[in-house]
Amino acid sequence: MSKDWNPQHYQRFEKERNRPPAELLARIAHIQAQRIADLGCGSGSSTALLRQAWPQAEITGVDSSPAMLAVAQEKLPDCRFVLQDFHDWQPETPQDIVFANASLQWSDTPQTLLPHLIRQLKQGGVLAAQMPDNLDEPSHFLMRDTAALPQWKDLTQAADSRPPVWDVSRYYDLLVAQGCEVDVWRTVYYHVLPDTVAIADMFASTALRPYLACLDEAQQGEFMQAYIEQLNQHYPRRHDGNVLLALPRMLSWRTKGRPSETAAALIKIKTIFQTALR
């Protein structure tokens, strides 16, 4: 398996992947913006949403995957794309909006990354981010269970694991300390998929990549089959024959400015669904 991301595979589930950034963008669409950065822009799906909302803005996409950036540049020739780790990214001009769609969760140093990103904003600028909060969902703990099976344990022990998303209060305290007003909420998206094979296929280009990268092609097929067999025990067919994939996400936007005396009242935690598939 290539170490680079596969844009074609990733885009197969573009409809599902675009729901969270579209909802996040709706919260900030009223903002006047001339300079926008899209961190972890991937193949440019979220960048395209930003371009639609701010057609005259100077938009820069930042990603560490050459393959993804090539697709994004072809899709959006009027945007600028930069090959760089967002931990090291520092624009020449302060940004009105820094947008991060399903990217910041890969960082194992949010305590330094988030203050760094806030410093790249102009006064009154906005950092808007959404992060999958699904490590405890069957789709993800079954990846770890599969990797721990005797035939895979030694081969996958070097797989990079995604750090858990912090508790909301930790993000809130960190960002308020940086002079931000914070609005954060948690939503559970339910994706209707034809079967558990589609679940495995959806994550093959993202969360499963570290495990699959440790295996050769034949082993990857066997690993995926073992994973799908376990998925079948947790995602039963619904009345119409489809399966429901619950995908919790934390979404937030933060405005850089003087902390308000009522900053504590600005946090809004909204759980749209009280229970997720466990």
Salt bridges, closest charged atoms under 4 A:
GLU14 OE2 - LYS75 NZ 3.74
ASP78 OD2 - ARG51 NE 3.06
ASP85 OD1 - HIS87 ND1 2.66
ASP96 OD1 - LYS122 NZ 3.28
ASP133 OD2 - ARG186 NE 3.08
GLU137 OE2 - ARG278 NH1 3.19
ASP183 OD2 - ARG27 NH1 3.82
ASP201 OD1 - HIS9 NE2 2.70
ASP201 OD2 - ARG12 NH2 2.53
